[in-house]
Amino acid sequence: MTEAMAPDKASRQIRQHCRKYGPDFTKAVRACGITFGLLIVFSTLIVLFPCWPVAILMGCAIVRAFILFHDAAHGSLTSSRNFNKFAAALVQPWIARSAACWSASHNNHHKVLGSDPPPVNFPQQFLPGGQCFDDSRTVLFSEQEFNRWPLFKKVWVRIFREPFLFFCVIVPAQWLYRPSEWPQQVQHICVHAMFYVAGGYNAWLCFVESLWVALIIAGLLFHLQHQVNPGYWKNSSGDFDHDDACVEGSSYLLVPWCFKWVTLGIEYHRIHHLSVRVPCYDLQSCHEACDPVWLQGVVSVPAGKALRSCFHAMWDEDKQRFTSFDVYRLLGLED
């Protein structure tokens, strides 16, 4: 076969293939053991040797723990509901989120992925009473929408969506602003207190730095999972198709082997969106066992494409592609 299989047919084949994979208690326990073991080891290093390299390692371990939490919230970590709740509860203090609140938001992301394109009247849809569909989006408006705005709005939105500020400050800050998550935030404060008591100010500061690293990595992962070209973003009242959104709107990040311990398989994101029942520890096996014909339309993202895609800040309604601000476009930082 010389042509790519139609996305809808490929998605059906992949969904059927995914039925062979499901929660495995032994694999889940091993993944949990490694994850919490890393948290303990790096926590000890933070107390004994607080420094940036340790903060980066700890940040990576927290990202891994979050992906484990993500699967537990989906109910795909194991077939045991109680074990999933237990695993999620162990991670909650590290990330200041509850499985229930996370699921409410994240399940909606799976439901409406690719169906809420601009123009979306940014930022009103994010304010109380507004209508925000997929709150995991990092591209929030279209280029045409941006060009229609008055100068003062262009200026503050341009500052707000400056990639370095957005991913290094705004994304980490918004994660912590969750008034409804106050019980988990109290638990999170206790973790901070633990580091301060055990290692003093330097250990606490190192832990804060590790959280910052974790939130930057997580924000970029969310961005690169869906905001890469060719993108998929169509109105739900038009020719939107959910399977097409899963296939064409979810990427396959080519993560180097030395970082796979951090991502825990979530880079095989097309598989995850087609079947949330495939746990993180089996996503790679599931992907590699697919017929190559089914994967001909997959959006592969190597390092260069990932770097350029990090600067995507708008959606071009005419070209149906993600685009960057002019200054980064001139520098070649647009895919």
C-alpha positions in Angstrom: 0.0 0.0 0.0 1.6 3.3 -1.1 -1.0 5.7 0.3 -1.7 6.4 3.9 -4.7 4.6 5.3 -7.7 6.9 5.9 -7.6 8.3 9.4 -11.0 6.9 10.4 -10.1 3.4 9.3 -6.6 3.6 10.9 -8.2 4.7 14.1 -10.6 1.8 14.1 -7.7 -0.6 13.5 -5.7 0.9 16.3 -8.6 0.9 18.8 -9.1 -2.8 18.1 -5.4 -3.4 18.5 -5.4 -1.5 21.8 -7.9 -4.0 23.3 -5.0 -6.4 23.6 -3.4 -4.1 26.2 -4.8 -3.2 29.6 -3.9 -2.8 33.2 -1.3 -5.3 34.6 -1.0 -5.3 38.3 2.6 -6.5 38.4 3.7 -3.8 35.9 1.8 -1.2 37.8 3.4 -2.1 41.1 6.8 -2.0 39.4 6.1 1.4 37.9 4.9 2.7 41.2 7.9 1.3 43.1 10.4 2.9 40.7 8.5 6.2 40.8 8.2 6.5 44.5 11.7 5.1 45.0 13.0 8.0 42.8 11.1 10.5 44.8 12.7 9.2 48.0 16.2 9.1 46.6 16.0 12.6 45.1 14.3 14.0 48.2 17.3 12.7 50.2 19.7 14.3 47.8 17.9 17.6 48.1 18.3 17.5 51.9 22.0 16.5 51.7 23.2 18.2 48.5 20.7 21.0 47.5 21.8 22.2 44.0 20.4 22.8 40.5 21.3 19.3 39.1 19.5 17.7 42.0 16.5 20.0 41.5 16.3 19.1 37.8 16.4 15.4 38.6 13.7 15.8 41.2 11.6 17.9 38.8 11.8 15.0 36.3 10.8 12.5 39.0 7.7 14.7 39.8 6.7 14.7 36.1 7.0 10.9 36.1 4.8 10.8 39.3 2.3 13.0 37.7 2.0 10.7 34.6 1.4 7.8 37.1 -1.3 10.0 38.8 -2.8 10.7 35.4 -3.2 7.0 34.7 -4.6 6.3 38.1 -7.2 9.1 37.6 -8.1 7.5 34.2 -8.6 4.2 36.0 -6.0 2.5 33.7 -3.1 2.1 36.1 -4.5 -1.1 37.4 -7.9 -2.8 37.3 -8.2 -2.2 41.0 -10.2 1.0 41.8 -8.8 1.0 45.3 -5.2 0.7 44.2 -5.7 3.5 41.7 -7.1 5.7 44.4 -4.2 4.8 46.7 -1.6 5.5 44.0 -3.2 8.9 43.2 -3.4 9.8 46.9 0.4 9.2 47.3 1.1 11.6 44.4 -1.4 14.3 45.3 0.8 16.0 48.0 3.6 16.4 45.4 1.4 18.1 42.7 -1.3 19.8 44.8 -4.1 18.3 42.8 -6.8 15.7 43.5 -7.7 12.9 41.2 -11.4 13.9 41.2 -10.8 17.5 40.1 -8.1 16.6 37.7 -10.4 13.9 36.1 -13.3 16.4 35.7 -11.0 18.7 33.6 -8.9 16.1 31.8 -11.8 13.9 30.8 -13.3 16.9 29.1 -10.1 17.5 27.3 -10.4 14.0 25.8 -14.0 14.6 24.9 -13.6 17.9 23.1 -10.1 17.7 21.7 -9.8 19.7 18.5 -13.4 20.8 18.5 -13.2 24.4 19.9 -11.2 26.4 17.3 -10.7 30.2 17.4 -12.0 32.8 17.3 -13.0 32.2 20.9 -13.3 35.7 22.3 -10.0 35.5 24.3 -9.8 36.0 27.3 -13.4 36.3 28.1 -14.0 32.6 27.8 -11.6 32.0 30.7 -13.4 34.5 33.0 -16.3 33.6 35.4 -19.3 32.9 33.3 -17.2 32.4 30.2 -17.2 29.2 28.1 -13.8 27.5 28.0 -13.9 24.1 26.4 -10.4 22.5 26.5 -8.5 24.1 29.3 -5.3 22.2 28.5 -4.9 24.3 25.4 -1.7 26.4 25.2 -2.7 28.1 21.9 -5.6 30.3 22.9 -6.5 32.5 19.9 -6.0 32.8 16.1 -3.7 35.0 14.1 -6.7 36.6 12.4 -8.3 37.3 15.8 -5.0 38.8 17.1 -4.7 41.1 14.1 -8.3 42.4 14.6 -7.7 43.5 18.2 -6.9 47.1 19.2 -3.3 48.0 19.9 -3.5 47.9 23.7 -5.0 44.4 23.7 -2.4 43.2 21.2 0.4 44.5 23.5 -0.8 42.8 26.7 -1.7 39.5 24.9 1.7 39.6 23.2 3.3 39.9 26.5 1.1 37.2 28.1 1.7 34.7 25.3 5.5 35.4 25.0 6.7 31.8 24.9 9.4 32.2 27.6 7.1 34.1 30.0 4.2 31.8 29.2 5.9 28.5 29.8 8.3 29.6 32.6 6.0 31.8 34.6 2.3 31.8 33.7 1.8 28.1 33.2 3.5 27.2 36.6 1.6 30.0 38.4 -1.8 29.0 37.0 -1.3 25.4 38.2 -1.1 26.6 41.8 -4.2 28.8 41.5 -6.9 26.2 42.3 -9.1 27.4 45.2 -11.2 24.2 45.1 -8.1 22.1 45.6 -7.2 23.6 49.0 -7.1 20.2 50.8 -4.4 19.0 48.4 -2.6 22.4 48.6 -2.5 22.0 52.4 -0.9 18.6 51.8 1.5 20.2 49.4 2.5 22.9 52.0 3.3 20.0 54.4 5.7 18.6 51.8 7.4 22.1 51.7 7.6 22.1 55.5 9.1 18.6 55.5 12.0 19.8 53.3 12.5 23.0 55.4 12.6 21.0 58.6 14.8 18.3 57.2 17.3 20.4 55.3 16.7 24.1 56.1 16.2 27.0 53.7 18.6 25.7 51.0 16.8 22.3 50.8 13.4 24.0 50.7 14.6 26.3 47.9 15.9 23.4 45.9 12.5 21.7 46.2 10.8 24.9 45.0 13.2 24.9 42.0 12.4 21.3 41.3 8.6 22.1 41.2 9.3 24.9 38.8 11.3 22.6 36.5 8.5 20.0 36.7 5.8 22.5 35.8 7.8 23.8 32.8 8.4 20.3 31.5 4.7 19.4 32.0 3.5 22.6 30.3 5.8 21.9 27.3 4.6 18.3 27.1 1.0 19.4 27.0 1.9 21.9 24.3 3.8 19.5 22.1 1.2 16.7 22.4 -1.4 18.8 20.4 0.0 22.1 19.2 2.2 20.9 16.4 1.7 21.0 12.7 -0.1 19.8 10.8 -2.7 20.6 13.5 -6.3 19.6 13.8 -8.8 22.2 15.1 -12.4 22.1 13.6 -15.7 23.4 14.9 -17.9 20.7 16.5 -20.9 22.0 14.5 -19.0 21.5 11.2 -16.9 18.7 9.9 -15.2 17.8 13.2 -14.6 14.1 13.7 -13.4 12.8 17.1 -11.3 10.0 15.7 -9.6 12.3 13.2 -8.8 14.7 16.1 -7.2 11.8 18.0 -5.2 10.7 15.0 -4.3 14.0 13.4 -4.3 16.2 16.4 -2.2 14.1 18.8 1.6 13.8 18.3 4.3 11.2 18.7 7.2 12.8 20.5 10.5 11.2 19.6 11.9 11.2 23.2 15.6 10.1 23.5 16.0 6.8 25.4 17.7 8.6 28.3 14.6 10.7 29.0 12.0 7.9 28.7 12.2 7.3 32.4 10.6 10.7 32.8 7.8 10.6 30.2 6.8 7.0 31.1 5.3 6.4 27.6 3.0 9.5 27.4 4.9 10.5 24.2 2.9 7.9 22.4 0.0 10.3 22.7 -2.1 9.1 19.7 -2.4 5.7 21.3 -3.5 7.3 24.6 -6.2 9.4 23.0 -7.6 6.5 21.0 -7.7 4.2 24.1 -7.2 5.6 27.6 -7.4 2.0 28.9 -3.8 1.4 27.7 -1.6 2.2 30.7 1.5 4.3 30.5 3.8 1.3 30.9 2.4 -0.4 27.9 2.0 2.6 25.5 5.3 2.0 23.8 4.7 -1.8 23.3 1.2 -1.0 21.9 2.6 1.5 19.5 5.5 -0.7 18.3 3.1 -3.6 17.7 0.9 -1.6 15.4 0.9 -2.3 11.8 3.1 0.4 10.2 0.3 1.2 7.7 -1.9 2.4 10.6 0.8 4.8 11.7 1.5 6.4 8.3 -0.4 9.6 9.3 1.2 9.9 12.7 2.6 13.3 13.5 6.2 12.5 14.6 8.0 15.2 16.5 11.8 15.0 16.5 13.9 17.4 18.5 14.1 20.1 15.8 10.4 20.1 15.2 9.7 20.2 18.9 11.9 23.2 19.4 10.2 25.1 16.6 6.8 24.1 17.8 7.4 25.4 21.3 7.0 28.9 19.7 3.6 28.2 18.2 1.3 30.8 19.8 -1.6 31.3 17.4 -3.8 29.3 15.0 -4.0 30.4 11.3 -7.7 30.1 10.4 -6.9 30.3 6.7 -4.0 27.8 6.5 -5.3 25.6 9.3 -1.9 25.5 10.9 -0.3 26.7 14.1 1.9 29.7 13.8 4.4 31.8 15.8 4.7 35.6 16.4 6.5 37.5 13.6 9.8 37.8 15.4 10.1 34.1 15.9 8.8 33.3 12.4 11.7 35.5 11.0 14.1 33.4 13.2 12.8 30.2 11.7 11.1 29.2 14.9 7.9 28.0 13.3 7.3 24.5 12.0 
